[in-house]
Amino acid sequence: MTEEKMVEVYIPALVALLTRAEKLAERELTKEEVLRIRDNSATVSQPLSAMPSFINQRGYHDLYAPEAWEEWKAYRMGKLDLSINEST
């Protein structure tokens, strides 16, 4: 029997946490702030097979944590679309 791969997901979503932090700061977050928020935010483990349903329930994709700073910059500039499509 093979054990299913587990993945970590942010609760709430990392993109939501960063958006809120930036709104509260009333300025753009620095790289250090983004990484600190990423590293100190709550995650839960979830089976990989449950991710499509989880993403559909959430209504959007989240940032990829190992590339949080790069993806956050792209998201803020409108170059990263986190919306889901019908096949997700």
C-alpha positions, 0 to 999 in steps of 0.5 A: 500500500502506498501512502498518499502525498500530502501538501501544505495549504495556507488557511487563510490563503497566502495571497489573502494574508499578503493582500490584507497585510499590504492594505493595513500597511498602506504601502507595498510589502518588502521581500522580508515582510512577504517571507516573514508572513509566509513563514509564520502563517498557519498551514494544514496538511491535505491529501494531494487528491483533495486539492482540486475540490479544495481549490474549487471550494476556495474559488481561486489558486494560492501563491506557490509558497517556495516562490512567494516573493516572485509570485506576489510581485507578479500578482500585484502587477496583474501578471499572475492570474489565480482564478480557476477555470472549469477544468480545475 
